[in-house]
Amino acid sequence: MQKKAYLLLEDGLLVEGTAIGKIGTSGGEICFNTGMTGYQEIYTDPSYYGQIIVNTNAHIGNYGAFDAEQESSRPMISGLVVNEFAHEFSRKSATGSLQQYLESRNVVGIANIDTRMLVRYIRSKGAMNAIISSELTPDQLKAEIKKVPSMNGLELSSLVTTKEAYTVGDAHAAIKVAVLDLGIKQSIVTNLASRGVFCKVFPAKTSFAEMKAWNPHGYFISNGPGDPSVMTYAIETVKQALDSGKPLFGICLGHQLLALASGISTYKMHHGHRGLNHPVKNLVTGKGEMTSQNHGFSVNEKDIEKNANVMVTHVHLNDNTIMGIRLKDRKAFSVQYHPEASPGPHDSRYLFDEFIEMIQAEIAEPVTA
């Protein structure tokens, strides 16, 4: 017998389904991901911390779980909503079922939900808080959901960042990059290291002075969860990194922080971009890219129009939101999407190469900071 579970949205929508994962109660901002594969990479992406994920793909769990397909040490999502949940799996390399994986890692979920209806509802009403429970009554949930904090004004990177600095790659490599971990995906570090970069990954609240003391050739600002506008500590670190004159590359949250450090505001999107097939146009080359995205905040287009020092390099072809910027007076650029993908297409991995080329040019002709 499958245990009953409930999903309650903050506007009062109540949906009944069956429990998956851990028996319990969990709340967060509800959002949806349209990817048809890569569910484990999605669940372990720290950018999803504090969020309940709705998978739009009809079947979830059919290929089980595999430890090598994690973007961090554990699932970061607050909860999971799916249509049809597969308790059995067919992949030989899987280390266990998705149910075993979720249950052992304390992830609360709900299945047998009309996710098509739910996604259409979120697209219409906008992202909002929600709560899943397989132990409380609907009336009890109405009281509990009031305790779930709003994503607006919420700083979360300090909760998911590494506790201690660590290194990745060849210590004798010609290029050293200081990485600010605001909730970084493992695939990002892997992409840098595979290009001959020795990375030192620093905790989110590391001072710029400490990063600079390692004497890197460039700085990388990672993805991560939460509202970028309240991350004053990280904005100041990015400003100081820019003033150093060394190359800087930011992804997702790192993109938003580069914008904020340049005087451009950010705003909460209606329901965000989360999926593996978002079309982006590179305005420099004129080429299109299919991209992997995961963000609920965006940089302010009107602020960019007033800032002569910021060049827009990429735009989203569905809604014209800003997908990439470059500073005219600094060796700094960023993108709102995920060039490392995992999961997703590899159209945009050239951006890592551009960062390396920028550093190599800097090494050849160093500047005095």
Solvent accessible surface area in square Angstrom, and as a share of the most:
residue,aa,sasa,rsa
1,M,242,1.08
2,Q,105,0.47
3,K,99,0.42
4,K,105,0.44
5,A,0,0.00
6,Y,38,0.14
7,L,0,0.00
8,L,4,0.02
9,L,1,0.00
10,E,100,0.45
11,D,73,0.38
12,G,51,0.49
13,L,45,0.23
14,L,75,0.37
15,V,20,0.12
16,E,96,0.43
17,G,8,0.08
18,T,25,0.14
19,A,13,0.10
20,I,3,0.01
21,G,4,0.04
22,K,80,0.34
23,I,82,0.42
24,G,5,0.05
25,T,43,0.25
26,S,27,0.17
27,G,24,0.23
28,G,4,0.03
29,E,9,0.04
30,I,0,0.00
31,C,1,0.00
32,F,14,0.06
33,N,4,0.02
34,T,53,0.31
35,G,5,0.05
36,M,150,0.67
37,T,72,0.42
38,G,5,0.05
39,Y,5,0.02
40,Q,0,0.00
41,E,26,0.12
42,I,7,0.04
43,Y,0,0.00
44,T,0,0.00
45,D,6,0.03
46,P,3,0.02
47,S,10,0.07
48,Y,2,0.01
49,Y,58,0.22
50,G,19,0.18
51,Q,9,0.04
52,I,0,0.00
53,I,0,0.00
54,V,0,0.00
55,N,1,0.01
56,T,43,0.25
57,N,35,0.18
58,A,42,0.33
59,H,95,0.42
60,I,4,0.02
61,G,0,0.00
62,N,72,0.37
63,Y,45,0.17
64,G,0,0.00
65,A,3,0.02
66,F,61,0.25
67,D,80,0.41
68,A,80,0.62
69,E,45,0.20
70,Q,38,0.17
71,E,9,0.04
72,S,25,0.16
73,S,97,0.62
74,R,104,0.38
75,P,10,0.06
76,M,13,0.06
77,I,13,0.06
78,S,24,0.15
79,G,0,0.00
80,L,0,0.00
81,V,0,0.00
82,V,0,0.00
83,N,52,0.27
84,E,92,0.41
85,F,20,0.08
86,A,25,0.19
87,H,84,0.37
88,E,148,0.66
89,F,79,0.33
90,S,100,0.65
91,R,64,0.23
92,K,206,0.87
93,S,60,0.39
94,A,15,0.12
95,T,89,0.52
96,G,13,0.13
97,S,9,0.06
98,L,0,0.00
99,Q,33,0.15
100,Q,113,0.50
101,Y,8,0.03
102,L,0,0.00
103,E,93,0.42
104,S,77,0.50
105,R,88,0.32
106,N,100,0.51
107,V,7,0.04
108,V,7,0.04
109,G,1,0.01
110,I,0,0.00
111,A,2,0.02
112,N,82,0.42
113,I,2,0.01
114,D,81,0.42
115,T,5,0.03
116,R,192,0.70
117,M,71,0.32
118,L,0,0.00
119,V,17,0.10
120,R,170,0.62
121,Y,53,0.20
122,I,1,0.00
123,R,131,0.48
124,S,78,0.51
125,K,119,0.51
126,G,4,0.03
127,A,25,0.19
128,M,21,0.09
129,N,16,0.08
130,A,0,0.00
131,I,6,0.03
132,I,0,0.00
133,S,0,0.00
134,S,7,0.04
135,E,103,0.46
136,L,45,0.23
137,T,70,0.41
138,P,35,0.22
139,D,105,0.54
140,Q,90,0.40
141,L,0,0.00
142,K,112,0.48
143,A,58,0.45
144,E,54,0.24
145,I,18,0.09
146,K,170,0.72
147,K,146,0.62
148,V,24,0.14
149,P,81,0.51
150,S,64,0.41
151,M,12,0.05
152,N,90,0.46
153,G,45,0.43
154,L,45,0.22
155,E,46,0.20
156,L,10,0.05
157,S,0,0.00
158,S,38,0.25
159,L,96,0.48
160,V,17,0.10
161,T,15,0.09
162,T,27,0.16
163,K,159,0.68
164,E,131,0.59
165,A,39,0.30
166,Y,81,0.31
167,T,69,0.40
168,V,37,0.21
169,G,42,0.41
170,D,85,0.44
171,A,66,0.52
172,H,170,0.76
173,A,21,0.17
174,A,85,0.66
175,I,10,0.05
176,K,49,0.21
177,V,0,0.00
178,A,0,0.00
179,V,0,0.00
180,L,0,0.00
181,D,7,0.04
182,L,0,0.00
183,G,1,0.01
184,I,13,0.07
185,K,7,0.03
186,Q,82,0.36
187,S,17,0.11
188,I,0,0.00
189,V,1,0.00
190,T,71,0.41
191,N,10,0.05
192,L,0,0.00
193,A,26,0.21
194,S,84,0.54
195,R,67,0.24
196,G,42,0.41
197,V,1,0.00
198,F,22,0.09
199,C,0,0.00
200,K,50,0.21
201,V,0,0.00
202,F,2,0.01
203,P,31,0.19
204,A,1,0.00
205,K,130,0.55
206,T,11,0.06
207,S,61,0.39
208,F,18,0.08
209,A,72,0.56
210,E,96,0.43
211,M,1,0.00
212,K,111,0.47
213,A,87,0.67
214,W,43,0.15
215,N,101,0.52
216,P,1,0.00
217,H,51,0.23
218,G,0,0.00
219,Y,2,0.01
220,F,0,0.00
221,I,1,0.00
222,S,0,0.00
223,N,0,0.00
224,G,9,0.09
225,P,3,0.02
226,G,10,0.10
227,D,9,0.05
228,P,0,0.00
229,S,53,0.34
230,V,58,0.33
231,M,0,0.00
232,T,98,0.57
233,Y,52,0.20
234,A,0,0.00
235,I,22,0.11
236,E,83,0.37
237,T,9,0.05
238,V,0,0.00
239,K,86,0.36
240,Q,68,0.30
241,A,1,0.01
242,L,14,0.07
243,D,96,0.50
244,S,8,0.05
245,G,18,0.18
246,K,54,0.23
247,P,0,0.00
248,L,0,0.00
249,F,0,0.00
250,G,0,0.00
251,I,0,0.00
252,C,3,0.02
253,L,3,0.01
254,G,0,0.00
255,H,0,0.00
256,Q,6,0.03
257,L,0,0.00
258,L,0,0.00
259,A,0,0.00
260,L,29,0.14
261,A,14,0.11
262,S,24,0.15
263,G,65,0.62
264,I,1,0.01
265,S,44,0.28
266,T,21,0.12
267,Y,77,0.29
268,K,55,0.23
269,M,19,0.09
270,H,100,0.45
271,H,42,0.19
272,G,8,0.08
273,H,13,0.06
274,R,9,0.03
275,G,0,0.00
276,L,26,0.13
277,N,93,0.48
278,H,22,0.10
279,P,29,0.18
280,V,0,0.00
281,K,76,0.32
282,N,7,0.04
283,L,81,0.40
284,V,91,0.52
285,T,81,0.47
286,G,46,0.45
287,K,143,0.61
288,G,57,0.54
289,E,11,0.05
290,M,82,0.37
291,T,3,0.01
292,S,9,0.06
293,Q,3,0.01
294,N,10,0.05
295,H,8,0.04
296,G,10,0.09
297,F,13,0.06
298,S,0,0.00
299,V,0,0.00
300,N,39,0.20
301,E,49,0.22
302,K,143,0.60
303,D,36,0.19
304,I,11,0.06
305,E,141,0.63
306,K,169,0.72
307,N,37,0.19
308,A,90,0.70
309,N,49,0.25
310,V,9,0.05
311,M,76,0.34
312,V,36,0.21
313,T,4,0.02
314,H,9,0.04
315,V,24,0.14
316,H,1,0.00
317,L,95,0.47
318,N,110,0.56
319,D,66,0.34
320,N,108,0.55
321,T,10,0.06
322,I,11,0.06
323,M,0,0.00
324,G,0,0.00
325,I,0,0.00
326,R,71,0.26
327,L,8,0.04
328,K,133,0.56
329,D,82,0.42
330,R,87,0.32
331,K,73,0.31
332,A,1,0.01
333,F,5,0.02
334,S,1,0.00
335,V,1,0.00
336,Q,0,0.00
337,Y,0,0.00
338,H,5,0.02
339,P,1,0.01
340,E,0,0.00
341,A,0,0.00
342,S,25,0.16
343,P,17,0.11
344,G,26,0.25
345,P,40,0.25
346,H,109,0.49
347,D,70,0.36
348,S,3,0.02
349,R,61,0.22
350,Y,64,0.24
351,L,2,0.01
352,F,0,0.00
353,D,57,0.30
354,E,58,0.26
355,F,0,0.00
356,I,13,0.07
357,E,104,0.46
358,M,31,0.14
359,I,0,0.00
360,Q,95,0.42
361,A,59,0.46
362,E,11,0.05
363,I,72,0.37
364,A,79,0.61
365,E,135,0.60
366,P,104,0.65
367,V,72,0.42
368,T,140,0.81
369,A,92,0.71
